[in-house]
Amino acid sequence: MNLFNPTPDDAAAQASHAPLADRMRPRSLDEFVGQEHLLGPGKPLSLAIAHDDPTSMIFWGPPGTGKTTLAKIIAAMTQSTFIEFSAVMSGIKEIKQVMVAAEKAAGFRSRTILFVDEIHRFNKAQQDAFLPYVERGAIRLIGATTENPSFELNAALLSRCRVYTLLALSEAQIVALLHRALGDVARGLGASGVATDEDALATIASYASGDARNALNALDVAANLAGEEAERRITKEIAAEALQRRVLLYDKQGEQHYDIISALHKSVRNSDVDASLYWLGRMLQAGEDPMYVARRIVRMAVEDVGLAAPEALNLCLSARDAMHFLGQPEGDLALAQAIVYLALAPKSNAVYTAYGAVCGDIEATAAEPVPLHLRNAPTKLMKSLDYGKGYQYAHNVEDRVADMECLPPSLASRRYYHPTQEGREKLLAQRMDDVARIRAGKHKPK
């Protein structure tokens, strides 16, 4: 046995033990899912591949969208040697050695595609090392990055590459990939006999957030959890358990992902600004996806601050946009600013509680029809059926408040929203009292 060049039997054995996402990696454009804006008929990347355009390129997009896969497919279609490096694991010295060798091979009409994953990890000076080889055509560089190339790549390198933006896959596309993996006997789970419920696949697709790799890995875990029985089936419950186990498996630096986001949220709720900043730093320094943190911060604004400081929502959405625009580490400060504001803002969960009560009533009561006086009546037939009869246009009545019940009969006079006396919500409480007083006055017999 050759330790460095496995035999075909060894390679086959290794492939059979590879993760499902690796086994199901598309080998041609026909198998590739997503990125129709680049790969559809007449689209820029499909034309470049068809014409064997040797221009170097940068793939920019979120994880699991096919950046590495596309590079491998291009290498296969153009009969090029494919050499893969990760900017996290490899140094520029190693890559330079490969580029020198590729330049020598080019003299014998051998073509090389050098794929550098996370190319933004190289600093601007290190990126300069690619320039002479790219200019001379010794290599065709394909870089992959999750960060905005305009900020992370040096201008000279960027000007010599075409940038293609890859988009997160839709949930429907993720489900299609999962079906393909379940049906593929040679590479997927087709030989295992495992069946699946559609809502289980929908759960996995929803969790994956457009990342095909995450979705396939979760499906692999779920298939193992389904057991060895003859009637193996992945249910929604098994899918949820598989997702939970994956989160723990990929926990950053041993941190309990959900425990720390819980600590952050509860520190904000308790107006503890120092603890809030600490837990935010713990998450970001551990390598947590900053856009996940940004989404949770937006949720804090609507759940715990609410209408006591309604401007908090806009501030948090701006922080999210700043993170998306700047990337890390600069964008971290935008999230920190939002967290400080949320921690010190007046707090109210009145809207959160009100909406929860509404959902509870919707679940517990019959779906009553809309009262006739609130229905629209665009046709004569609807008017003859008393649609809209008795409706009072609030702008035309005294105080702009009509004496009219707007809830279904079984829920008449039900009150869901109970504003606090915190911040701006105090004014809303006063307005609700005014409305109640006006309405009560209109109930008095004349």
Secondary structure, 3 states (H helix, E strand, C coil): CCCCCCCHHHHHHHHHCCCHHHHCCCCCCCCCCCCHHHHCCCCHHHHHHHCCCCCEEEEECCCCCCHHHHHHHHHHHCCCEEEEEECCCCCHHHHHHHHHHHHHHHCCCCCEEEEEECHHHCCHHHHHHHHHHHHHCCCEEEEEECCCHHHHCCHHHHHCEEEEECCCCCHHHHHHHHHHHHHCCCCCCHHHCCEECHHHHHHHHHHHCCCHHHHHHHHHHHHHHCCCCCCCEECHHHHHHHHHHHHHHCCHHHCCHHHHHHHHHHHHHCCCHHHHHHHHHHHHHCCCCHHHHHHHHHHHHHHHHHHHCCHHHHHHHHHHHHHHHHCCCHHHHHHHHHHHHHHHCCCCCHHHHHHHHHHHHHHHCCCCCCCHHHCCCCCHHHHHCCCCCCCCCHHHCHHHCCCCCCCCHHHCCCCCCCCCCCCCHHHHHHHHHHHHHHHHHHHCCC
